[in-house]
C-alpha cells in the first residue's frame, strides 16, 4: 500500500494558516497589502482543501431508479466515500434474498488515505476493480444481510453486515430514505467510526456498477509558500524594530 503523508500535510497547513493570520495582524502594512496577502493565502488554502474525487452510479436499466448524490465541498482526511443500494440485482436476477453482485471500478490516484463504505440491504458481493484499488485504505461493508468483498486484501475489510452488527439496515438515497432505511443513521455511525465527515454519498435503490475516480489533494502551491515567506520575513523585521524601540 502507498505511504501517505496526510497527518504531516494537515498539521503543516493548520500551522501555516494560524501563523500567517497572526503574522498579518502584527504587521504595520497598509490595509491593501494585508488584504492581498490574506486573499492569496486563503485562495490557495481553499484550493488545497477542495474535494476533487468523484463517484458515479450506473443504475439498473429498466428499473425506473435514479441515483442520489452528496458531495462535501471541504476536503476531508481521510476521504470517505459512501455507496449505498437496497439491492444489487440485474433486472433478470432472482430475488428471495439471493446474493447480488456490485462492481466498484476505482480509477485515479490519491496522496491521502481513502476509505470506502459499501452498504446494501440485500446480500451483496462487492467486487473492487481498477488500478486505483491500491490507494484504498479500508472497505467497510454494511447491511441487513451478510455481504463480502473481493479485489482487496481481507485485512482491509471491516464487516458491519448482519442483524445486530450493521450501522443501518440500508441507505440508498440522500438525504434520507423511507421504509425502514436510514441514511442519516448510517452517515452518523460512519463519521463516528472514522472520526471525520464523509466526502461523498452515492446511492440508488438498485445498481450494480459504480465508478470511484480518485484525485490527489494539491500540495501547498509556490504562491502560498511565497506569501507565507513574505509575511514571516516582514513580521520578523517588525519584531526587531519594536525591540530596538524598547531598548
Buried (B, 14 or more C-beta within 10 A) or exposed (E): EEEBEBEEBBEEBEEBBEBBBEBBEBBEBEEEBBEBBBEBBBBBBEBBBEBBBBBEBBBBEEBEBEBBBBBBEEBBBBBBBBBBBBBBBEEEBEEEEEBBBBBBBBBBEBBBBBBBBBBBBBBBBBBBBBEBBEBBBBBBBBBBBBBBBEBBEEEBBEBBBBEEEBBBBBBBBBEEBEEEBBBEBBBEBBBEBBEBEBBBBBBBBBBBBBBBBBBEBBBBBEEBBBBBEBBBEBBEEBEEEEEEEEE
